[in-house]
Amino acid sequence: MRSSHLCVMLAFAAACGPGASTTPRAPVTNQPVEPSRTARPRLSLDGALAMMPKDTELVLELDVKRLRGSVLWERIEPWLRAQGGEVLGEITQLCDFDPVATLDTLLLGAKGFGRPEIDATMFVRGFDQAATTVCFERAADAARARGDDNTLRVDSDYLELREGGAATLGLAFVDAETLLVVSRQGNMTDRAAVEEARARRRDDGLTGSPMFRQVLDRVDTRATAWFAVNGNAPLFAAMPYAVRSLRAELHTSADPARALVGTLVIEVGAGGDAGSLAQMFQMGLDTLRGGPYDDLARALSVTAEGADVVVDVRFDLAQLERLVAMFGPLMP
């Protein structure tokens, strides 16, 4: 495999994947040891939300570390490794860390749904800054040894991967093990956009949106996966009923009987009828009962609670495996 492809995979691993646990290289002989820096505080959820634009439409988090402790992981891990293929092995050998085993958390804020390219602000937790820098340096060295023009530029906490003199990816460390990646209309090399995100304060970022803050306050952010969508998102404009917001939380466990449990909540807006909407959804589920999908239909229940439509999810491992068998072939 060409070394440029390896560097692209390394960049993907840093932007969308795990951290590193290697020990940084020792200082060059006769050179003074770089003085240790005071450890930066761990980025909080509020701190990350403050860096997202105030008009962010969706926030989603996946706690991969928690997922690894669930019964689902033994099914998911082989699939992830198959997707990584030989490149995953090259990364592990070159940089002394296993991307699949070290990814901690992914947090994504996005807007612009319906456009060809959405804008995204993404935080990837699990990478040690010094070890990650060493990893990219080794990848660039290997690429040049094979004749490719790949380089890494490091400016304090900002890393820029370049190929043929052009930037291919920009990354910034916002704490000792959390990377920030910003995509604006498909461009992931705009340092100004990264610096703009880092410079935002609470009132300028998503924390300055009272409506979104209220939605997030009703989400259990300790879940394995959760998301929240603001009712102002354009994707709701085409719906036949008013939606104030959409939120969900999903919990995994080591118990096969409770492989995935959680709730999806549709907050119905002014003029809407949560009772009628819940009844319509439940009628759809009822049509599946007594047939080949009876057990899947019974894993979901729909109720109206005030102005909310609440969908309860209770899947055991066998039911999830059936869903994967049904819809897996439809995935790219």
C-alpha positions as CSV (number, residue, x, y, z in Angstrom):
1,M,0.0,0.0,0.0
2,R,1.3,3.4,-0.9
3,S,2.6,5.4,2.0
4,S,0.4,8.3,1.2
5,H,-2.6,6.0,1.8
6,L,-1.0,5.1,5.2
7,C,-0.7,8.8,6.1
8,V,-4.4,9.4,5.1
9,M,-5.4,6.5,7.4
10,L,-3.3,7.9,10.2
11,A,-5.0,11.3,9.7
12,F,-8.4,9.6,9.8
13,A,-7.4,7.7,12.9
14,A,-6.5,11.0,14.6
15,A,-9.5,12.9,13.4
16,C,-12.2,10.2,13.8
17,G,-10.6,7.5,15.9
18,P,-8.5,6.6,18.9
19,G,-5.7,7.8,21.0
20,A,-2.2,6.7,21.5
21,S,-0.3,5.2,24.3
22,T,3.3,5.1,23.0
23,T,6.2,6.7,24.8
24,P,7.5,9.8,23.0
25,R,11.1,9.5,21.6
26,A,13.9,10.5,23.9
27,P,15.6,13.9,23.3
28,V,18.5,14.0,20.9
29,T,21.9,13.4,22.7
30,N,23.4,16.5,24.2
31,Q,20.2,18.5,23.8
32,P,18.5,19.8,26.9
33,V,15.3,18.0,27.9
34,E,12.2,20.0,27.1
35,P,10.8,21.3,30.4
36,S,7.5,19.6,31.3
37,R,4.4,21.7,30.9
38,T,1.7,21.9,33.5
39,A,-1.1,19.5,32.5
40,R,-4.0,21.3,30.9
41,P,-7.4,20.6,32.5
42,R,-9.6,18.0,30.8
43,L,-12.1,19.6,28.4
44,S,-15.6,19.5,29.8
45,L,-18.8,19.0,27.8
46,D,-19.7,22.6,28.3
47,G,-16.2,23.7,27.2
48,A,-16.7,21.7,24.0
49,L,-20.2,23.1,23.4
50,A,-18.9,26.6,23.8
51,M,-16.6,26.0,20.8
52,M,-19.5,25.0,18.6
53,P,-21.3,27.7,16.6
54,K,-24.4,29.0,18.3
55,D,-26.6,27.9,15.3
56,T,-25.4,24.2,15.6
57,E,-28.4,22.0,14.7
58,L,-27.3,18.6,16.1
59,V,-25.0,17.4,18.9
60,L,-24.1,13.8,19.1
61,E,-21.7,11.9,21.4
62,L,-20.5,8.3,21.3
63,D,-18.7,6.9,24.4
64,V,-16.6,4.2,22.8
65,K,-14.9,3.4,26.1
66,R,-18.2,2.6,27.6
67,L,-19.3,0.6,24.5
68,R,-16.2,-1.6,24.8
69,G,-17.5,-2.8,28.2
70,S,-20.8,-4.0,26.6
71,V,-21.9,-7.3,25.1
72,L,-22.1,-5.4,21.7
73,W,-18.4,-4.8,21.5
74,E,-17.5,-8.4,20.7
75,R,-19.7,-8.0,17.6
76,I,-18.7,-4.5,16.7
77,E,-14.9,-4.8,17.1
78,P,-14.4,-7.5,14.4
79,W,-16.4,-5.3,11.9
80,L,-14.3,-2.2,12.7
81,R,-11.0,-4.2,12.3
82,A,-12.3,-5.5,9.0
83,Q,-12.9,-2.0,7.8
84,G,-9.4,-0.9,8.8
85,G,-7.9,-3.9,7.0
86,E,-4.1,-4.0,6.5
87,V,-3.8,-0.2,7.1
88,L,-4.9,-0.8,10.7
89,G,-2.0,-3.2,11.1
90,E,0.4,-0.8,9.5
91,I,-0.6,2.0,12.0
92,T,-0.2,-0.3,15.0
93,Q,3.2,-1.4,13.8
94,L,4.5,2.0,12.8
95,C,3.1,4.0,15.8
96,D,2.9,1.4,18.6
97,F,-0.7,1.9,19.3
98,D,-4.0,0.2,18.3
99,P,-6.5,2.7,17.1
100,V,-9.5,0.5,17.7
101,A,-8.5,-0.2,21.3
102,T,-7.7,3.3,22.4
103,L,-10.5,5.5,21.1
104,D,-12.3,7.0,24.1
105,T,-15.1,9.4,23.0
106,L,-16.4,11.1,19.9
107,L,-18.4,14.4,20.2
108,L,-19.9,16.0,17.1
109,G,-21.7,19.2,16.5
110,A,-23.2,19.7,13.0
111,K,-25.3,22.1,10.9
112,G,-26.3,22.6,7.3
113,F,-28.3,19.4,6.9
114,G,-29.8,19.4,3.4
115,R,-26.7,21.0,1.9
116,P,-24.2,18.9,-0.1
117,E,-21.6,19.5,2.7
118,I,-22.5,19.9,6.3
119,D,-20.4,22.0,8.7
120,A,-19.0,20.0,11.6
121,T,-17.1,20.6,14.8
122,M,-15.7,17.4,16.2
123,F,-13.8,16.4,19.3
124,V,-11.9,13.1,19.5
125,R,-10.7,12.0,22.9
126,G,-8.1,9.4,23.6
127,F,-4.9,10.6,21.9
128,D,-1.9,11.6,23.9
129,Q,-0.6,14.8,22.2
130,A,3.2,14.0,22.4
131,A,2.7,10.4,21.2
132,T,0.4,11.4,18.4
133,T,2.9,14.0,17.1
134,V,5.6,11.3,17.1
135,C,3.2,9.0,15.2
136,F,2.6,11.5,12.5
137,E,6.3,12.3,12.2
138,R,7.1,8.6,11.7
139,A,4.3,8.3,9.1
140,A,5.7,11.4,7.2
141,D,9.2,9.9,7.4
142,A,8.0,6.6,6.0
143,A,6.2,8.4,3.2
144,R,9.2,10.4,2.1
145,A,11.4,7.2,2.3
146,R,9.0,5.7,-0.3
147,G,9.2,8.8,-2.5
148,D,6.0,10.7,-1.5
149,D,6.0,14.4,-0.6
150,N,4.4,14.1,2.8
151,T,5.2,16.4,5.7
152,L,3.9,17.3,9.2
153,R,3.9,20.9,10.4
154,V,3.7,21.5,14.2
155,D,2.9,24.9,15.6
156,S,2.4,24.5,19.4
157,D,-0.9,22.7,19.8
158,Y,-1.8,22.8,16.0
159,L,-0.8,19.9,13.7
160,E,-1.1,20.2,9.9
161,L,-0.6,17.2,7.5
162,R,0.6,18.2,4.1
163,E,1.0,16.2,0.8
164,G,2.7,17.7,-2.2
165,G,2.9,21.0,-0.5
166,A,-0.8,21.3,0.1
167,A,-2.5,20.9,3.5
168,T,-4.7,17.8,3.7
169,L,-5.9,18.0,7.4
170,G,-5.6,20.4,10.3
171,L,-5.9,19.3,13.9
172,A,-5.6,21.1,17.2
173,F,-5.2,19.7,20.7
174,V,-7.6,21.4,23.2
175,D,-6.3,19.4,26.1
176,A,-3.6,16.7,26.6
177,E,-5.6,14.0,24.9
178,T,-8.5,15.7,23.0
179,L,-8.3,16.7,19.3
180,L,-10.4,19.3,17.6
181,V,-11.3,19.0,13.9
182,V,-13.4,21.6,12.1
183,S,-15.0,21.0,8.7
184,R,-16.5,23.9,6.9
185,Q,-18.3,22.9,3.6
186,G,-16.0,19.9,3.3
187,N,-12.8,21.8,4.0
188,M,-10.8,20.3,7.0
189,T,-7.7,22.4,6.4
190,D,-8.8,25.9,7.4
191,R,-6.8,26.8,10.5
192,A,-8.7,30.1,10.8
193,A,-11.9,28.0,11.4
194,V,-10.1,26.0,14.1
195,E,-8.8,29.1,15.8
196,E,-12.2,30.7,15.6
197,A,-13.7,27.7,17.4
198,R,-11.1,27.7,20.1
199,A,-11.6,31.5,20.7
200,R,-15.4,31.2,21.2
201,R,-16.7,32.0,24.7
202,R,-19.9,30.7,26.3
203,D,-22.2,33.4,25.0
204,D,-20.8,33.1,21.4
205,G,-21.0,29.3,21.2
206,L,-23.8,26.7,21.6
207,T,-23.8,27.3,25.3
208,G,-25.2,30.7,24.5
209,S,-28.3,29.2,22.9
210,P,-31.0,29.0,25.7
211,M,-33.2,26.7,23.6
212,F,-30.5,24.2,22.9
213,R,-29.3,24.3,26.4
214,Q,-32.7,23.4,27.7
215,V,-32.8,20.4,25.4
216,L,-29.4,19.2,26.4
217,D,-30.3,19.6,30.1
218,R,-33.0,16.9,29.5
219,V,-30.5,14.4,28.1
220,D,-28.5,11.9,30.2
221,T,-25.1,12.6,28.8
222,R,-23.7,9.6,30.7
223,A,-25.3,7.3,28.1
224,T,-23.2,5.2,25.7
225,A,-24.7,7.3,22.9
226,W,-26.9,10.4,22.9
227,F,-28.0,13.1,20.5
228,A,-30.1,16.3,20.5
229,V,-31.5,18.2,17.6
230,N,-32.8,21.7,17.9
231,G,-36.3,22.3,16.6
232,N,-35.0,25.3,14.5
233,A,-33.0,22.8,12.3
234,P,-34.2,23.2,8.7
235,L,-34.7,19.4,8.5
236,F,-37.9,19.8,10.5
237,A,-39.4,22.3,8.2
238,A,-40.7,19.6,5.8
239,M,-42.4,17.6,8.5
240,P,-46.2,17.7,8.6
241,Y,-46.2,18.4,12.4
242,A,-44.4,21.0,14.5
243,V,-41.3,19.7,16.4
244,R,-39.6,21.7,19.1
245,S,-36.7,19.3,19.5
246,L,-35.6,15.7,19.1
247,R,-33.4,13.9,21.6
248,A,-32.3,10.4,22.4
249,E,-30.1,8.4,24.8
250,L,-29.0,4.8,24.4
251,H,-27.4,2.7,27.1
252,T,-25.4,-0.5,26.5
253,S,-24.5,-3.2,29.1
254,A,-22.8,-6.5,29.5
255,D,-26.2,-8.3,29.9
256,P,-27.4,-9.8,26.6
257,A,-31.0,-9.4,27.8
258,R,-30.5,-5.6,28.0
259,A,-28.0,-5.1,25.2
260,L,-29.5,-1.8,24.2
261,V,-32.0,0.3,26.2
262,G,-33.0,3.9,25.9
263,T,-35.5,6.5,24.9
264,L,-36.2,8.7,21.9
265,V,-38.2,11.8,22.7
266,I,-40.0,14.0,20.2
267,E,-40.9,17.3,21.8
268,V,-44.0,18.5,19.9
269,G,-44.2,22.2,19.2
270,A,-47.1,24.7,19.6
271,G,-50.3,23.6,17.9
272,G,-49.2,19.9,17.8
273,D,-50.9,17.0,19.4
274,A,-48.5,14.6,21.1
275,G,-51.3,12.1,21.9
276,S,-52.4,11.8,18.2
277,L,-48.8,11.5,17.0
278,A,-48.0,8.8,19.6
279,Q,-51.1,6.9,18.6
280,M,-50.1,7.0,15.0
281,F,-46.7,5.6,15.7
282,Q,-48.1,2.9,18.0
283,M,-50.5,1.8,15.3
284,G,-47.6,1.4,12.9
285,L,-45.9,-0.9,15.4
286,D,-49.1,-2.8,16.1
287,T,-49.3,-3.8,12.4
288,L,-46.0,-5.7,12.9
289,R,-47.3,-7.7,15.8
290,G,-48.2,-11.3,15.3
291,G,-45.9,-11.6,12.2
292,P,-42.2,-12.3,11.6
293,Y,-41.2,-9.0,13.3
294,D,-43.4,-9.4,16.4
295,D,-40.4,-9.5,18.8
296,L,-38.9,-6.4,17.2
297,A,-42.2,-4.5,17.5
298,R,-42.5,-5.5,21.1
299,A,-39.1,-4.1,21.8
300,L,-40.5,-0.6,21.2
301,S,-43.3,1.2,23.0
302,V,-44.7,4.6,22.3
303,T,-46.5,6.9,24.8
304,A,-47.5,10.5,25.1
305,E,-46.2,12.4,28.1
306,G,-47.5,15.9,28.1
307,A,-46.2,17.6,24.9
308,D,-43.7,14.8,24.3
309,V,-43.8,11.6,22.3
310,V,-41.6,9.1,24.1
311,V,-40.4,5.9,22.3
312,D,-38.9,3.4,24.8
313,V,-36.3,1.0,23.3
314,R,-35.5,-2.4,24.9
315,F,-33.5,-4.7,22.7
316,D,-31.8,-7.9,23.7
317,L,-28.8,-9.2,21.8
318,A,-30.7,-11.6,19.6
319,Q,-33.1,-8.8,18.5
320,L,-30.2,-6.5,17.6
321,E,-28.6,-9.3,15.6
322,R,-31.8,-9.7,13.6
323,L,-31.9,-5.9,12.9
324,V,-28.3,-6.0,11.7
325,A,-29.1,-9.0,9.4
326,M,-32.1,-7.1,8.0
327,F,-30.5,-3.7,7.5
328,G,-26.8,-4.4,7.3
329,P,-26.8,-5.2,3.6
330,L,-28.3,-1.8,2.9
331,M,-25.4,0.0,4.5
332,P,-22.6,1.2,2.1
